Amino acid sequence: MPSNRIGRINEEIQRELSDLLREVKDPRLQKTMVSVTRVDTTADLRYAKVYISIYDKELSKEVLRGLKAAGGWLRHELAVRLSLRHTPELVWTEDHSITYGARILDILSTLDIPRDADGTEDGAQGPGEPEA
């Protein structure tokens, strides 16, 4: 679990990178919507793993190449905006949690759960019923 200071730094890097991604002129990043979902920084502030969500999944490899190409400029801009002793090297990783969550939601919505006579699902507690 990251310390409170590292957590604040992660949030600040995430906020700044979200703003900076709108300013990147690389056409690979302008083809689809890209958002920063999470940042994990090492304790020594040398590396920051940046999790991004890409709207158009077919362009993910191209977007990651564009982010890697713009990484030097983004790191420089982070150094200007944040007052840290070391500006971390950015490591880009695609975040699949949104896709995974949507898949789980689809699976849950397709389940056929029979209902009891009182309208609750099997095993679920009805209103006003004491716990077993």
URKA-V207519 format. One record per pair of residues at least 12 apart in sequence whose C-alpha atoms are under 8 Angstrom apart, sorted by sequence separation. I is the first residue (numbers start at 1). J is the second residue. If there is no record, write none. Layout:
# URKA-V207519
I&J / I&J
This chain:
# URKA-V207519
38&50 / 39&51 / 75&87 / 21&34 / 37&50 / 38&51 / 75&88 / 36&50 / 37&51 / 38&52 / 75&89 / 36&51 / 37&52 / 75&90 / 36&52 / 37&53 / 18&35 / 35&52 / 36&53 / 18&36 / 34&52 / 35&53 / 17&36 / 34&53 / 35&54 / 71&90 / 34&54 / 33&54 / 34&55 / 14&36 / 32&54 / 33&55 / 14&37 / 32&55 / 33&56 / 14&38 / 32&56 / 68&92 / 14&39 / 67&92 / 13&39 / 11&38 / 32&59 / 10&38 / 11&39 / 64&92 / 10&39 / 64&93 / 10&40 / 64&94 / 10&41 / 9&41 / 28&62 / 29&63 / 60&94 / 6&41 / 28&63 / 14&50 / 6&43 / 29&66 / 28&66 / 29&67 / 26&66 / 46&86 / 48&88 / 50&90 / 52&92 / 54&94 / 2&43 / 45&86 / 46&87 / 47&88 / 48&89 / 49&90 / 50&91 / 51&92 / 52&93 / 53&94 / 45&87 / 46&88 / 47&89 / 48&90 / 49&91 / 50&92 / 51&93 / 52&94 / 53&95 / 45&88 / 46&89 / 47&90 / 48&91 / 49&92 / 50&93 / 51&94 / 52&95 / 53&96 / 26&70 / 47&91 / 49&93 / 51&95 / 53&98 / 24&70 / 41&88 / 20&74 / 17&74 / 20&77 / 37&95 / 17&78 / 16&78 / 13&78 / 16&81
